[in-house]
Amino acid sequence: MDPTPERETLASRCLLALSAVLAAANVAFYFPRLVDDAFITLRYAENLVEGRGLVYNAGEWVEGYSSLSWVLVQAAGIALGLDGITATKLAALLATIALLTGVHRLTREVFELSPVWAAAATALLAANAYVISWCLYGLETPLYLALLVWFGVLVRRVDELPPSLGRALGLGLLGAALALTRPEAPLLLLAVGLGAVRLPRDRDELAAKLRRFAAPAAIVIASYGAFLLLRRALYGHFVPHTYFAKQGHGLVLSHLETLFSEGASIVEQLFWAASAAAAVAAFGTTRRLLVPAVFLANAFFVVSVELDWMPNARHFLPSWVVASAGLFALAHPRVRARSPRVSIAVAALALVTAGWLFHVDSRFSRYEFQTHGRGVEWVRPKRPAEWRSALALLRREDPPGFEHANPEHLGLIDLTFVAIEASSRPEEETWFFGRDIGMVGYFSPIGVIETVGLFTPAVIEWTGGDERAPVPDEAIRAIFEREIVSGEIYGLWADALGRNPAIVRRYSVLRGSPRHPVRFTQRTHPRPSADELEARYARVLAKMPRLFHFAELYGSPAGPSIELRARLAVERARGR
């Protein structure tokens, strides 16, 4: 027997309240964390606001960001007087709220489910640590996902509701913004657009739908075409420079393994199996193909590009989002009429999946696992120590145990300290050479040459965008013609530098060896004075959030580390 409307309303409200609690808890846990790449777009945004243009290094016009929309959002926050980190976090939080509300509407309107199941889909997504964490790490992820789901909602409205100029214009503008948010966004936009439309029954209906979508499509195509021309004029290419650094070498199907192996639990495997069944049910009840369309487009992108070291689950977030709503198509009244118990099974699977996804802290990709993983700890739970650390950082306090921190080993932020303290020469006239360069470039005006080729075109010329390719000696000699004062490089780049002892002798090797120098700093001219260091660290501290401390991706407390190092560096310099 179906529940009464009063009970449905109560159940829906309870599930929405649960969604808010789950989302708030995940946000509290992940809010302090930032991935290093987030600082790359922040430096672009800051340069734009300060009149230097959409560049990373002043005067070098290279499109080393992956989301123009996100750079503009960050720039708007900075222009309003916020520090870059706070602007990024507030934008991420607002976009995450938009994502959750969008999934609720997507479930109601596209999958045509009741408020109870829409609230259940919202709760399932709010519990998903993979989705919420990557929404808060500082990249464009939440904006991308929010625009994606709302695009699906507006497509349904233009398709089903009476013709409206406002709806058509809104869909076109939303699609234009979405297309600029990720390199693969046009592909996903097409998938959502086709998947959210009810399949026509005949040619007349098809013609009517084409007329409805002509204006929105024209807006998207014209806007994206103008953007491509602008990109060509500014940067000399029709594709972002990151494409040359991240392009794959054919279709690599092993990139799909994160869905069913590489730490994926039996719970997640069951979720994807049920989602496949739900996609069939959704087509039967709504004549829409949203879940398979998004999944196929998402999978094609994943197997086409070079995956980096970060947890691979992030590449499948569009599929996670749409499948979280689509799963409940198995609870559609037409399905329940044939199989009354299926809704109980769906609710049970959703509950178990939500619990599992909420308990997860982070997953390592196979690359990270080989370096840092410890067998069964491939998937790690949210531990009490991490909770205490996150809550302390939210209160802008040092996390427990930080009083025992080694000031020489504070995490990835150490590279920023090495760059700031390397030379008495003006930072703007010197260069840092390395791979993990996000925080270095944001907290210091130093020039940056990076080994991946995101915004260093010469690296692509030398290696073809393949980090496994040999590095020629001419590359090292060309790089070190600049005033390189510090750096940290790995693998074949360190080998190549080691083959040039005349260059290595100009540096103190802090990590590695003269034959394989990993971290190094110049030793041919003086270090900054105490007053110079005080001024440099004052600039860094001025960029820090005032309401919370931020941490690195895996939890190292970067905010407290900066304050500690700023004090110690000046004290040491005064004692020299």
N, C-alpha and C positions, 0 to 999 in steps of 0.2 A: 504494500500500500504506500502511495506517495505521501510525503510529509505535507502538512498544511502550510499555507503561505506564511503564517506567523512563525512556524518552526524554521522554514527556509530562510526567512529574514534574520532570525536569531542566529542560525548556523552561519549564514554569510557574514554577519557582523563579527561573530566570534573568530572566524577564519581570517578576516581582514585585520582584526586586532592581533591575532597570532602572527600575521605577516609583518605588521609593524614591529612587534617584539623581536622576531627573528632578524629582520633587516637592521634594527637598531643594534642588536648584539653583534652581528657581523660587522657593521660599520664601526662600532667601538673597537673591535679587535683589529681591523685593518686600516682604520683611518690614518694612524700616524705613518704608515709605510709608504715609501715612494720608490719606484724603480729608477735606476740611474738614467735611463733613456728619457724620462720625463723632463729632465733638465736640458735636454737638447732643444726641444720645442720652446722651453722657457727662455733660452738664450735668443732664439729667433724672435720670440714675442717681445723681449726686452729691447733688442736692436731695432725692431720695427717702431716701438713706442718712442725710442730715443732718436729716431730720424735716420738711422743707418740703413734702413730697408730690411727686406726679408732675407737676411744673410746670417750666417753663423760667425765666420771671421769677417771683420770689416773689409769691404772691398771685394770679397770673393762671392760671386753670385752662383751659388750651388744650392739646389733644392734637396737639403738633407733631412727634411721632415716628411712624415707620412700622412699628415692631416692638416690641410690649410684651415679647415673649419676650427680645429682645436687651437691652432696657433692664434687665430683671430679672437677666440674666446679668452685665451690667456692674456693676450695683448689688451683686450678690453678691461679685464680686471686690473692689470697693472696701470693702465691709463686712469682708472678710477681711484688710484692711490693705494691699492692693496699690494702687499708683497706678493711675488710670483707664486710662492708655495701656497699661501692662503687662497689666492685667486683660483689656483688649480683645484684645490680641495673643495672649495665652495661650489665651483662649477661641476665637479664630479658628483658631489652630493645631490645637487639639483637634478642633474641628468639621471642619476640612479633612481630618484623619486619618479621622474618622468618615465623611466623604463618600467618600473613596477606598476604604475598606473596604466601604462600602455599595454602591458601583458594582460591586465584585467580586462581592458576593452577588447583586445584581440581575441581573448577567449570568449567573450560575450558575443562579439559581432561577427568575427570570421568563422569561429568554430561553432557558433550558435548554441552556446551552452548556458545553463542557468546561472544566476548570481552565486549560488553555492559553489559550483565547480569553477567559476571564474575566480572566486576568492581562494579556492584550494590551489589553483594554478599560481596565483600571486604568492601564496605562502610557500609553495615548492620552490619558486625562483628566489624568494627572499632568504630561504635556507641555504641556497647554493653558494658555498664558499668560493668556488672557482669564479662564478660570475661576479659576486659582490666584491671580492678581493681585487679582481682586475678592473672593476669599476672605480676603485679608490687608489690605485697605484700611480695615478698621475698621467696616464696615457689617454688617448681619445676614446677608449673603449666604451664608457657609459654614454657618451654623446652618440657614437655610432650605433649602439644597440637600441637606444631610445628612439632615434630617428627611424631605425629599421622597423620597429614594431608599430610606431605611429603611422609610418608610411603604409603598412599593411592595413591598418584601421581605415585610413582615408581612402585607400584604393577600394575597399569594400563599400564605403559610403558613396563614392562617385559611381560605383557600379550598380548599387541597389536603390539608392534614394533618388527622388526626382532631380532632374538636372538643375545645377546651381553654379553660377559664376564664382561665388565665393569658395565653394568646395573645390572646384576645378583649379582655381588660382592657388588655394592653400596646398593642394596636392602637388602642383607643379613646383611651388617654392620649397616645400618640404623635400621633394625629390632632388631639387638642385642642391640644397644644403647637404643631403645625404651623400650625393655623388662626390662631394669634395672632402668627405670625412675619412676615407680610407682608399688606398689604391685599388682594392678589389670591390669597393662600394658599388660601382656601376653594375658589376656582375650580380651582386646580391640584390641591388635595386630591381633589376630585371626579374630575378627569381621571385622576389616578394610580390612584384607587380603582377606577374603571371599567376602566381600561386594563390593570391588573395581574391582573384576574380572567379566568379562562378562560371564554369565552362558553359559556353553557349550550346543550345540544342539544335540550332539550324543556322543557315547563312544570314537570314534576316536579323537574328539576335546578335550574331557576330558583327554584322555591319553597324548595328545600333551601339554596341559596346565600343567599337573603334571610333565612332563619332564622339562618344562620351569622353574618351581618353585622348583625343587628338590635341586639345589645348594643353592639358598637363604635360603630355609627352613633348610638345613643342617647347614649352618653358624649360624642361629639363635638358633637352638636346641643345637648345640655344645657349643656356647658361653654361653647360659643360663645354660646349664648343668655344665659347668666349674664354673660359678658364684655360683651355688647352692653348689658345692663341697667346694668352697672357703668359702662361708657363714658357712657351717657346720664345717669347720676346724677352723675358727676364732671365731665363736659365739656359736657353739654347736647345732644349729637348721637349718633346711632346710627352715624355714619361718622367716621373720623378727620378732623381739621381739614386735614390734608395733602391730602385729597380735593378740597377746594375750591380749593387752589392748583395741583393737578396734573391736575384733570379735563380731558379733551379736549373738542373741539367736533365731535362726530360721529366716524365711523370714518375714520381717515386712513391709507390703504393705503401711502402713501409711507414710513411708519415701518418697513415691512418691507424697505426697500431695503438696509439694512445686511447682509442675508444674501447678497446677490449683487452689490452695488455699494458705493459709499462706501468704497472701499479693500479690499473683500473680494477675495482672490486667487482665481486659477483653482483652486488646491488646495482652498480652502474651498467653492467652487461645486461641485466634484466630490464633496466630502464630503457635501454636502446632497443631491445627486442620488443618490449611493449609499445614503444613509440612507433616502430615499424607497423605493428598491428593497428595502432591508433590512426596512422596515416591512411590505411585502407578504410577504416571505419569513417574517418572524416570525409573521404571522397564519396563514400556511399551515402552519407547524410547531408553533405553540403555541396557536392560536386566541385570541391576546391582541392588543390594539390600543394598547399603552402608548405607543409613539412617536407615532403620529398624534394620540392623545388629548391628550398633553402639548403637542405642537406647536400644535394648534389652539387650546387654551386659552391658551397662552403668546402666540400671535399675536393672539388676540382682545384680550388685555390690552394688548399693545403698541400696537395701532391705536386703542385706546380712550382712551389717556391722553396728556397733553402730555409729550413727551420733553424732558429738560433738556439741559444743555450737556455732560454727562459722556459718555464713549465709549458709544455705543449698544449695543455688543456685550453689555454687562452685562444688558440687558433680556432677552436670549435665552439666558441661562445655563441655565435648566431644560431647554431644548431641546438645548443642547450636551451636557449631562450624560447625558440619556437616550439621545440619538442616539449618543453614544460607546460605550455598551453595545450598543444595538440594531444598530449597523453590522455587528457580527459574527454577526448572525442569518444572514447570507449564507454563513457557514461552518458552519452547522448540518449534521449528518450527512445529513439528508434532502435538503438542497439540494446538498451535495457529491455525493450519489449520482446526481443528475441532471446536474450540471455539475461535474465533478471539478476543473476549473481555477479555479473561482470563489474558492476559499479562497486561492489564490495571489494573485489580483487584489485581494482584500480585504486581505490582509496587506501587499501593496505599497502600496495606497492609505493604509492606516493608518500605515505607516512614513513615507511622504512627508508626510502630514497632521501627524503628531506632530512631525516635524522642523521643518515650517513654523511650527506653533503655538508651539513652544518658542522659536524665534528671535525672535518678536515681542516688542517692548517695550510699546508702547501704540498704540491706534488712536484717532484723533480722530473725533468725530461731525462731521456737515456744518457744524454751528454753530462748533465749535472750529476746523475746517479753514479756514473763511472768515477767521478771525481770525489764526491762528498757522500754518496748514499751509503747506507749500512743495511743491506739485505732487506729484512722485513720492514724496515722503517722508510721504505720508499714513499709510502703515504703516511703522513704524520698527523696526529690529532692536535687539536688546540689544547695545549697543556697549561696547567695552573700558572707556571712561571711566565709563559707568554702573555696570559691574561693580566697578570700583575704588572708586567712591563708595559703593556699597551695602555692600561688605565693610568699608570704613572705618567706616561708621555702625554696623554690627553690632558692631564692636569698641569702640564709643563714642569714636571718633576723628574729628577734622575730616577731611572728604573732601579729596582732592587739589585744590589751587587755591583752597581756601577762604581762605587767607591774603590773597588779593587781592580778597576780597568787599567790595562797597560797603556800609557799614553803614546807608545810607539806602535801599537797594534790595535787600532780602534775601528777597523773595517775598511770598506772601500773609500770612505771619506779621507783616509790617509793620503791618497793621491792628491787631494786638494791641498793638504798641508805641505806636501813635498813641493808642489808648484809654487805656492805662496812664499815659502821660505827659501827657495832655490837661489835667488839672485837679487842683488841690490839694483839691478837695472830696471827701468820702468817695465811693469808687467806687459803693457801694450806692445812693447818692442821685442818681447821674447816669446818662445814657443814651448808647448808641451807636446810630447809624442807618445801616443798610447792607444789603448783599445777602450777601456772603461773611462770615458771622458766627460760624462754628463755633468756631474757635480763640479769637476775641475773648471769646465767652461762657464758654468753659471756663477760660481762664487769668485772667479778671477777673470779679468779682462784679457788674460793671456791668449795668444793665438794657439790654435789646436790643430794638429795633424793626427788623424786617427787611422788605424790599420785596417779597418773594415771597408772603408771607401764610401761611407754614407755621405760625407760632404768633402771628401778629398779625391778629386777626379784622378789625380796621378796614380793613386793606389789601384784603381780599376785598370789603368793602362799597364801597370807593372804585373798585376796578378790575375787580371781578367775577372775580378770579383770573386775569386775562389781562394778562401783562406788556407786551403791545402796546397796551393800552388807555390813553387819555389820563389823566393824573393831575390831578385838580382842585386848584385852589389851596387849597381848604378842607382838603384832606388835609395839605398842607405846614404850614398854620397850626396845625392840630390837633396834628401831631407835634411841632412846635417850641414848643408850650406846655410841654412837658416840658424838663428840663434836659439837652438834647442837648449833649455836650461834644466829640463827634467823629463822623465817619462817612465812608463811601465808597459813593456811589450812582452809577447809570449811566442812560443813555438818557433816557427820558421823565421819570424821577424827577429827574434832574439838571436837565432843562429846566424842570420845575415849580418847583424850588427857585430857579433863576435868575430866574424871573418874580417873585420876592419879594425885591427888593434890601434891604428893611429887615431881613429876617432874615439875608441873606447878609453884611451889614456886621458882624454879630456874630462872624464867623468869618474865620480865615486860610485861604485856598484854597490847598491844597498841590498839588493836581492839577486840571487843568481851568481854568476861568475864572469870573469872577463871574457871567457869564450861563449858564454850564454847569458849576457846581462839582461835581467828582467826589469828591475827598478834601478834607476840611476839619477844622479843629480850632478850638475856641473861643478867643477873645482878650479876654474881658471880665473875667476874674479870674485870679489867679496860677496858675502851674504848680506841680507838686509840688516840695517841697524835696528835697535829696539824700537825707536820711534817709527821707523818705516813699517815694522811688523805690527805695531800697535795700530797704525792707520789702516793697514791692509785688513787686519782682523776686525777692526771697527766697521769697515765696509761689508765684510762677510756677515757680521752680527746684525747689521741693519737689514739684511735680507731674510733674516730668520722670522718665522711666525711669532706673533706676540701671545697667542692664546694656547699654543700646544707645541710640543717638540716633535720633530719628524724623525723617522727611522728609515734605514735602508730596507730593501725588499725582504730579506730574511731576518730582520729584527734588530740589527746593530743600531744602537741609539745615536744617530748622527748629530742631532741637535745638542745633547749634552756633551758629545765628543768635541764639537766645535768650540763650545764655551771653555772646556777643559784645556784644549790645545792652545786656544788664543791666550789664555793666562800663562801657561807654561812656556810658550815660545817667547813671549816678551820677557819673562823672568830669566830665561836662559840667555837671551841676547844681552840683557843688562849685566849678566854675570860674566860675559866673555871678556 
